[in-house]
Amino acid sequence: MSEEQTNGGERLPKLDFSTFVLSLSHSAFVHLGDVPQPGGESHEKNLALARQTIDILAILCEKTKGNLSGDEERLLEQVLYELRIRYVEVSKGAP
């Protein structure tokens, strides 16, 4: 993946649909308490925000049906599957 340079010299991945989906999924995993929040803060769970992000990804899946490449479609479906499974586990108290 190619990168873009910001004003501060930091390298960021070039934004495309896959990067966007992965960014949203990362946010959902943060809200599920699976990854540290930016800045290394504690793994505080917020199931409402996790659910909202999963719903946003589901809307993207529905609204982009037939307009994605095969790789993009598989990525979006896989991310949704993993997040939904993890959401159920976390909401039932699984580690």
Buried (B, 14 or more C-beta within 10 A) or exposed (E): EEEEEEEEEEEEEEEEBBEBBBEBBBBBBBBBBBEEBEEEEEEEBBEEBBBEBBEEBBEBBEEBEEEBEEEBBEBBEEBBEEBBEBBEEBEEEEE
